[in-house]
Amino acid sequence: MEPGKKPRYTLTTEHSQSSYGQPVLVDLDTGQAYGVADVLPDGRPAIELYEELGLYSDRNGR
């Protein structure tokens, strides 16, 4: 990725890392998939993006 370029992600169930209908975040530049428990290349927990997308209200499941 180019320096200063912000990664772009999509949420999909069409990636091989998706299982049982659970969506994964896929980096549009690299094709790398990230689940809720993964850490993104910038060091941020992937769950933060899931929360921003409204898929998790908080980390305690409420």
Secondary structure, 3 states (H helix, E strand, C coil): CCCCCCCCEEEECCCCCCCCCCCEEEECCCCCEECCCCECCCCCEHHHHHHHCCCCCCCCCC
